[in-house]
Amino acid sequence: MYSNAVPEMRSEEERERLILEHLPQVRLIARRIQERLPKNISLEDLVSTGVLGLISAIDNFDPSHNVKLKTYAEYKIRGAILDSLRGLDWAPRQKRRKTKQIEAAIVTAEQRLKTTPTEEDIAAELGISLEEYHEWLVEIRGLNIASLEFAGNEQGRDMLHFLPDTEDNLPSKVLEKSELERLLAESIGQIPEIEKTILGLYYQEEFTLREIAEVVRLHESRISQLKSQAILRLRARLAAQWPVSRGMVVA
């Protein structure tokens, strides 16, 4: 059970205990991010950066905000790792361009067909073969490390992974959070069942891509393609429906 002491009153022994207790969480998050990155990105480097995020979370955690330490730490750990990766600028512009092209094709195909587009529909909208489209999904998979982050926003405001601030109980904040959750649930409900299953296993059950492949009996590379496609579908939908100017406190 976590201490209810405010950060400045926490003892060094308690601080050290919490750091050690949450180190496995750091490695898990780092491993899940690293498996979708180029092989030259070291897992240990990600872990080291994640530990800094964990320490920041523990030092600044305030239980009065009604957020669990584990949840707050996850945002801080992921945020620290993702910030370090953005600083490396490891993703070629061509990959970022392909991501935007796929998102645009999903939106256009959905508007034209009045239904959720299939992979064939998306490939046709892009003017490429289905095989080439699958290759695109493999190429851009590393760009999805931040989940639905950056949806419709170049400044990097994370539309889903936000934490309440001191004004969280204001009606406007409660309404925004409720509306965003509604839009996300609605969007998830409209994607193909296999993609929905993959997202659930990955984000809720915290399965690795390899473990998901064993559960649904598909090749790991295919799971990666479908996961990337599902995220792009949700990003495209949310970007079209959620104004990026809305004030949200992000991790």
The 8 nearest C-alpha neighbors of each residue, nearest first, counted from 0:
[[1, 2, 3, 68, 17, 67, 20, 69],
 [2, 0, 3, 68, 17, 67, 4, 62],
 [1, 3, 4, 0, 9, 13, 5, 62],
 [4, 2, 62, 5, 1, 61, 63, 9],
 [3, 5, 2, 9, 8, 6, 7, 62],
 [4, 6, 8, 7, 61, 3, 9, 60],
 [7, 5, 9, 8, 58, 59, 60, 4],
 [6, 8, 9, 5, 58, 4, 10, 59],
 [9, 7, 6, 5, 4, 10, 11, 3],
 [8, 10, 6, 7, 4, 13, 5, 14],
 [9, 11, 13, 12, 14, 8, 7, 15],
 [12, 10, 14, 13, 15, 9, 16, 8],
 [11, 13, 15, 10, 14, 16, 9, 17],
 [14, 12, 16, 10, 11, 15, 17, 9],
 [15, 13, 11, 17, 12, 16, 10, 18],
 [14, 16, 18, 12, 17, 13, 11, 19],
 [17, 15, 13, 19, 14, 18, 20, 12],
 [16, 18, 20, 14, 15, 19, 13, 21],
 [19, 17, 15, 21, 20, 16, 22, 14],
 [20, 18, 16, 22, 17, 21, 15, 23],
 [21, 19, 17, 18, 22, 16, 23, 24],
 [20, 22, 24, 18, 19, 23, 17, 25],
 [21, 23, 25, 19, 24, 20, 18, 26],
 [24, 22, 26, 25, 21, 27, 20, 19],
 [25, 23, 27, 21, 22, 26, 28, 73],
 [26, 24, 22, 28, 23, 27, 49, 29],
 [25, 27, 29, 23, 28, 24, 46, 30],
 [28, 26, 24, 30, 29, 25, 23, 31],
 [29, 27, 31, 25, 30, 26, 24, 32],
 [28, 30, 26, 32, 27, 31, 45, 46],
 [31, 29, 33, 27, 32, 28, 26, 34],
 [30, 32, 28, 29, 34, 33, 27, 207],
 [31, 33, 29, 30, 34, 35, 144, 28],
 [34, 32, 30, 36, 35, 31, 29, 42],
 [35, 33, 31, 32, 36, 30, 37, 38],
 [36, 34, 141, 33, 32, 140, 37, 144],
 [35, 37, 33, 141, 34, 38, 40, 32],
 [38, 36, 39, 40, 35, 141, 33, 34],
 [37, 39, 40, 36, 41, 33, 34, 35],
 [38, 40, 37, 41, 36, 42, 33, 89],
 [41, 39, 38, 37, 42, 36, 33, 44],
 [40, 42, 44, 43, 39, 45, 38, 33],
 [43, 41, 45, 44, 33, 46, 30, 40],
 [42, 44, 46, 45, 41, 47, 29, 48],
 [45, 43, 47, 41, 46, 42, 48, 40],
 [44, 46, 42, 48, 43, 47, 29, 80],
 [45, 47, 49, 43, 44, 48, 29, 26],
 [48, 46, 44, 50, 49, 45, 43, 51],
 [47, 49, 45, 51, 50, 46, 80, 79],
 [48, 50, 76, 46, 52, 51, 47, 80],
 [51, 49, 53, 47, 52, 48, 46, 54],
 [52, 50, 54, 48, 49, 53, 55, 47],
 [51, 53, 76, 75, 49, 55, 79, 50],
 [54, 52, 50, 56, 55, 51, 76, 72],
 [53, 55, 57, 51, 56, 52, 58, 50],
 [54, 56, 52, 58, 53, 57, 59, 51],
 [57, 55, 53, 72, 59, 54, 58, 60],
 [56, 58, 54, 60, 59, 55, 53, 14],
 [59, 57, 55, 6, 56, 60, 54, 7],
 [60, 58, 56, 57, 6, 55, 61, 5],
 [59, 61, 57, 56, 58, 6, 62, 68],
 [60, 62, 63, 5, 64, 59, 6, 3],
 [63, 61, 64, 65, 3, 66, 60, 67],
 [62, 64, 65, 61, 66, 3, 5, 60],
 [65, 63, 62, 66, 61, 163, 165, 164],
 [66, 64, 63, 62, 67, 61, 163, 68],
 [67, 65, 64, 62, 68, 71, 70, 63],
 [68, 66, 70, 69, 71, 65, 62, 72],
 [67, 69, 71, 70, 72, 66, 60, 57],
 [70, 68, 72, 67, 71, 73, 21, 24],
 [71, 69, 73, 67, 68, 72, 74, 66],
 [70, 72, 68, 74, 73, 69, 67, 75],
 [73, 71, 75, 69, 56, 70, 74, 53],
 [74, 72, 76, 70, 75, 71, 77, 69],
 [75, 73, 77, 71, 72, 76, 250, 78],
 [74, 76, 52, 78, 72, 73, 77, 56],
 [77, 75, 52, 49, 73, 79, 78, 53],
 [78, 76, 80, 74, 79, 75, 73, 81],
 [77, 79, 75, 81, 76, 80, 74, 82],
 [78, 80, 82, 52, 76, 77, 81, 49],
 [81, 79, 77, 83, 82, 78, 49, 48],
 [82, 80, 84, 78, 83, 79, 77, 85],
 [83, 81, 85, 79, 84, 80, 78, 86],
 [82, 84, 86, 80, 81, 85, 79, 87],
 [85, 83, 81, 87, 86, 82, 80, 88],
 [86, 84, 82, 88, 87, 83, 81, 89],
 [85, 87, 83, 84, 88, 82, 89, 81],
 [86, 88, 84, 89, 85, 83, 90, 82],
 [89, 87, 85, 86, 90, 84, 91, 83],
 [90, 88, 87, 91, 84, 85, 86, 37],
 [89, 91, 88, 92, 94, 95, 142, 141],
 [92, 90, 93, 94, 89, 95, 88, 96],
 [93, 91, 95, 94, 96, 90, 97, 88],
 [92, 94, 96, 91, 95, 97, 90, 98],
 [95, 93, 97, 96, 92, 91, 139, 98],
 [94, 96, 92, 98, 97, 93, 99, 91],
 [97, 95, 93, 99, 94, 98, 92, 100],
 [96, 98, 100, 94, 99, 95, 101, 93],
 [97, 99, 95, 101, 96, 100, 94, 102],
 [98, 100, 102, 96, 97, 101, 103, 95],
 [101, 99, 97, 103, 98, 102, 104, 96],
 [100, 102, 104, 98, 103, 99, 97, 105],
 [103, 101, 99, 105, 235, 104, 100, 231],
 [102, 104, 100, 106, 101, 105, 99, 107],
 [103, 105, 101, 107, 102, 106, 124, 108],
 [106, 104, 102, 108, 103, 107, 121, 109],
 [105, 107, 109, 103, 104, 108, 110, 235],
 [108, 106, 104, 110, 109, 105, 103, 111],
 [109, 107, 111, 105, 110, 106, 104, 112],
 [108, 110, 106, 112, 113, 114, 111, 107],
 [111, 109, 107, 113, 108, 112, 106, 114],
 [110, 112, 108, 109, 113, 107, 114, 106],
 [111, 113, 109, 114, 110, 108, 116, 115],
 [114, 112, 110, 109, 111, 115, 108, 116],
 [115, 113, 112, 109, 116, 110, 111, 108],
 [114, 116, 109, 117, 190, 189, 113, 112],
 [117, 115, 120, 109, 108, 114, 121, 118],
 [118, 116, 120, 119, 121, 115, 191, 122],
 [117, 119, 121, 120, 122, 116, 129, 132],
 [118, 120, 122, 117, 121, 129, 123, 116],
 [121, 119, 117, 123, 118, 116, 122, 124],
 [120, 122, 124, 118, 123, 119, 105, 104],
 [121, 123, 125, 119, 124, 127, 120, 129],
 [124, 122, 126, 120, 125, 121, 127, 119],
 [125, 123, 121, 126, 122, 104, 120, 108],
 [126, 124, 122, 123, 127, 104, 121, 101],
 [125, 127, 123, 124, 122, 128, 121, 132],
 [128, 126, 122, 125, 123, 131, 132, 129],
 [127, 129, 131, 130, 122, 132, 126, 123],
 [128, 130, 132, 131, 122, 119, 133, 127],
 [131, 129, 133, 128, 132, 134, 127, 122],
 [130, 132, 134, 128, 133, 129, 127, 135],
 [133, 131, 129, 135, 134, 130, 122, 128],
 [132, 134, 136, 130, 135, 131, 129, 137],
 [135, 133, 131, 137, 132, 136, 138, 130],
 [134, 136, 132, 138, 133, 137, 139, 131],
 [137, 135, 133, 224, 134, 139, 138, 140],
 [136, 138, 134, 135, 140, 139, 224, 133],
 [139, 137, 135, 136, 140, 134, 94, 141],
 [138, 140, 136, 142, 141, 94, 137, 135],
 [141, 139, 142, 137, 143, 138, 227, 136],
 [142, 140, 35, 36, 143, 139, 144, 138],
 [141, 143, 140, 139, 144, 90, 95, 145],
 [144, 142, 146, 145, 141, 140, 227, 147],
 [145, 143, 146, 142, 141, 32, 35, 140],
 [144, 146, 148, 143, 147, 81, 142, 149],
 [145, 147, 143, 148, 144, 230, 159, 142],
 [148, 146, 234, 150, 145, 230, 149, 159],
 [147, 149, 157, 145, 146, 150, 158, 155],
 [148, 150, 155, 152, 156, 157, 151, 153],
 [151, 149, 234, 238, 152, 148, 147, 237],
 [150, 152, 238, 149, 153, 243, 234, 235],
 [151, 153, 149, 150, 154, 155, 243, 156],
 [152, 154, 155, 149, 151, 156, 150, 243],
 [155, 153, 152, 156, 149, 151, 157, 243],
 [154, 156, 149, 153, 152, 157, 148, 150],
 [157, 155, 149, 154, 158, 152, 148, 249],
 [156, 158, 148, 159, 160, 149, 155, 249],
 [159, 157, 156, 160, 148, 161, 147, 150],
 [158, 160, 157, 161, 147, 148, 179, 249],
 [161, 159, 157, 158, 249, 250, 162, 74],
 [162, 160, 249, 250, 248, 159, 163, 157],
 [161, 163, 249, 248, 250, 164, 160, 71],
 [164, 162, 167, 248, 165, 161, 64, 166],
 [163, 165, 167, 166, 162, 248, 64, 168],
 [164, 166, 167, 163, 64, 168, 169, 63],
 [167, 165, 164, 168, 169, 172, 163, 170],
 [168, 166, 163, 164, 169, 172, 165, 173],
 [167, 169, 166, 170, 173, 172, 165, 171],
 [168, 170, 172, 171, 167, 166, 173, 174],
 [171, 169, 173, 172, 174, 168, 167, 175],
 [172, 170, 174, 169, 173, 175, 168, 167],
 [173, 171, 175, 169, 174, 170, 167, 176],
 [172, 174, 170, 176, 175, 171, 177, 168],
 [173, 175, 177, 171, 172, 176, 170, 178],
 [176, 174, 178, 172, 177, 173, 179, 171],
 [175, 177, 179, 173, 178, 174, 180, 172],
 [176, 178, 174, 180, 175, 179, 173, 181],
 [179, 177, 181, 175, 180, 176, 174, 182],
 [180, 178, 182, 176, 181, 177, 175, 183],
 [179, 181, 183, 177, 178, 182, 184, 176],
 [180, 182, 178, 184, 179, 183, 185, 177],
 [183, 181, 185, 179, 180, 184, 186, 178],
 [182, 184, 186, 180, 185, 181, 187, 179],
 [185, 183, 187, 181, 186, 182, 180, 188],
 [184, 186, 182, 188, 183, 187, 181, 189],
 [187, 185, 183, 189, 188, 184, 182, 233],
 [188, 186, 184, 189, 185, 190, 183, 195],
 [187, 189, 185, 186, 190, 184, 195, 191],
 [190, 188, 186, 187, 185, 191, 115, 192],
 [189, 191, 187, 188, 192, 195, 194, 115],
 [192, 190, 194, 193, 195, 189, 115, 188],
 [191, 193, 195, 194, 196, 190, 188, 189],
 [194, 192, 196, 195, 191, 197, 225, 190],
 [195, 193, 197, 196, 192, 191, 229, 225],
 [194, 196, 192, 198, 193, 197, 199, 191],
 [197, 195, 193, 199, 194, 198, 192, 200],
 [196, 198, 194, 200, 199, 195, 201, 193],
 [199, 197, 201, 195, 196, 200, 202, 194],
 [200, 198, 196, 203, 197, 201, 202, 195],
 [201, 199, 204, 197, 198, 206, 203, 202],
 [200, 202, 205, 206, 198, 199, 204, 203],
 [203, 201, 205, 199, 198, 200, 204, 206],
 [204, 202, 199, 205, 200, 201, 198, 206],
 [203, 205, 200, 206, 201, 202, 199, 198],
 [206, 204, 201, 202, 203, 200, 207, 199],
 [207, 205, 201, 204, 200, 210, 211, 208],
 [206, 208, 210, 209, 211, 201, 205, 31],
 [209, 207, 211, 210, 219, 212, 206, 222],
 [208, 210, 212, 207, 211, 219, 213, 206],
 [211, 209, 207, 213, 212, 208, 206, 214],
 [212, 210, 214, 208, 213, 209, 206, 215],
 [211, 213, 217, 209, 219, 210, 216, 214],
 [212, 214, 216, 210, 211, 215, 209, 217],
 [215, 213, 211, 212, 216, 210, 217, 209],
 [214, 216, 212, 217, 213, 211, 193, 197],
 [217, 215, 213, 212, 214, 218, 211, 219],
 [216, 218, 212, 215, 219, 221, 222, 213],
 [217, 219, 221, 220, 212, 222, 216, 213],
 [218, 220, 222, 212, 221, 209, 208, 223],
 [221, 219, 223, 222, 218, 224, 137, 217],
 [220, 222, 224, 218, 223, 219, 225, 217],
 [223, 221, 219, 225, 220, 224, 226, 212],
 [222, 224, 220, 226, 221, 225, 227, 219],
 [225, 223, 221, 227, 136, 222, 226, 137],
 [224, 226, 228, 222, 227, 223, 194, 229],
 [225, 227, 229, 223, 228, 224, 222, 230],
 [228, 226, 230, 224, 225, 229, 140, 223],
 [227, 229, 225, 231, 226, 230, 224, 232],
 [230, 228, 232, 226, 231, 227, 194, 225],
 [231, 229, 233, 227, 232, 228, 234, 226],
 [230, 232, 234, 228, 233, 229, 102, 235],
 [231, 233, 229, 235, 230, 234, 228, 236],
 [234, 232, 236, 230, 235, 231, 237, 186],
 [233, 235, 231, 150, 237, 236, 232, 147],
 [234, 236, 238, 232, 102, 233, 237, 231],
 [237, 235, 233, 239, 234, 238, 232, 240],
 [236, 238, 240, 234, 239, 241, 235, 233],
 [237, 239, 151, 235, 150, 236, 240, 241],
 [238, 240, 237, 236, 241, 235, 151, 242],
 [239, 241, 237, 238, 236, 242, 182, 235],
 [240, 242, 237, 238, 239, 243, 179, 245],
 [243, 241, 244, 245, 240, 238, 239, 151],
 [244, 242, 245, 241, 152, 151, 156, 238],
 [243, 245, 242, 246, 247, 241, 152, 156],
 [246, 244, 243, 242, 247, 241, 175, 158],
 [247, 245, 244, 248, 243, 172, 175, 249],
 [246, 248, 249, 245, 161, 158, 172, 156],
 [247, 249, 161, 162, 164, 163, 246, 250],
 [250, 248, 161, 162, 247, 157, 160, 156],
 [249, 161, 74, 162, 75, 160, 78, 248]]
